[in-house]
């Protein structure tokens, strides 16, 4: 499954914030990403929900899943930034 750059821009520009006071979410291409602080244990919770019913057909694979991108390289970069700070940034 591959969507065009134009389609990706269209989906991204239609993203919105679901302002639930308990579990707010950012919704992109019908996928809801909730990020909130659990009031009972004080932990940050991040969860991804694909069951919104709004995921466009061209985003779903032939196996009827929403395949995640491989973000290992991005995660390694983020870890370096968290550990060492942004290159050129003053601390």
TAKA-V38880 format. One record per run of one state. SS is the DSSP state (h for helix, s for strand, l for the rest). FROM is the first residue (numbers start at 1). LEN is the number of residues. If there is no record, write none. Layout:
BEGIN
ss-><SS;SS>
from-><FROM;FROM>
len-><LEN;LEN>
END
This chain:
BEGIN
ss-><l;h;l;s;l;s;l;s;l;s;l;h;l;h;l>
from-><1;5;14;16;19;25;29;31;38;44;50;57;60;72;85>
len-><4;9;2;3;6;4;2;7;6;6;7;3;12;13;7>
END
